[in-house]
Amino acid sequence: MTHTKCIGPNYVDNTPRFNIEPTRIEWTTFYPTYAPIEYNAPCFTHPIPPSWADPIDISAIQWNKRNEYGLFNFDSRGYPMNPNGRTGMTGRGVLGKWGPNSAGDPLFTMWKRDNNGEIIYIDNLPVLLFVAIERSDGGDGGEGKYALPGGMVDAGEVVTQTIAREFSEEALGTLSSDDKVETIESLHKLINSSGRQIYKGYVDDRRNTDNAWMVTTCINVHDESGNIFNQFKLSGGSDAARAMWMEYHPSLQYFKLYASHANWVKKAYELVSSDLLSSKFNTFNQLKNVLGYLGCAVNQHN
Ligand code: RP5
């Protein structure tokens, strides 16, 4: 996967970045004029950096514990190198960790239904609803301000816990703290029992640099009947200004979300719609066999 969102003349907050030629992203491409700009958010170089960030002295970092998303090389200064190539910026930028920064992304889906509870189809393909948030930081601009309600893995968490916690914080923002604990537990059980991993790997995130980058695991939980997810009272919280059900259908010409999130919605759509259409097809075939036996002709309707 080549990155497109972490290149260009400006980094986050308009910090200048070396404007890389898009055909020269790969490390193996000769680029003698490459002159990346070094940037570390001021809080990281403070004598007491935030607890979630790496210390200034990197000699104590156990790099082999950061290999879950793949191996990476090191530059001549001993810093990890972005496996997807150049970005025009060295240092950690605004990311707390050198090398991979791990996140988790919930992709909660159900079908869009009409007032009679029937799934809505356009051109014989069902319309999917997924939970999205509007990022308070504006995301990567325009429609890229909408995102899955994901977030960083906290110390000691497994990614399924992160996904449950982030969903409850960002998309169910008005829960009381007692309800929150219970909700996170139920969501975690739901993710473990019915979740399907859609993606695990590098994220094309605007915050990536040559030495620090985002990785994530995206898990889809699909409520086929909609009976459970219909009861969600969505409201933005934490880093989310708003939370909402958003539509996806393959006929959408322009479908953009933060970072690489749109790709995962498309992938989840392929999986859940093919499950749905194959079950419809099986039902139709069973019906056709019975009616065929009785000497009737049947046409398939949606
Ligand atoms: C993206 O950034 C991930 O896919 C995840 O959605 C998000 C995590 O960062 P924050 O939302 O915590 O800023 O790369």
Residues whose N, C-alpha, C, O or C-beta is under 5 A from the ligand:
A	BS01	RP5	A103 G104 D105 L148 G150 G151 M152 V203 D205 M214 T216 A259
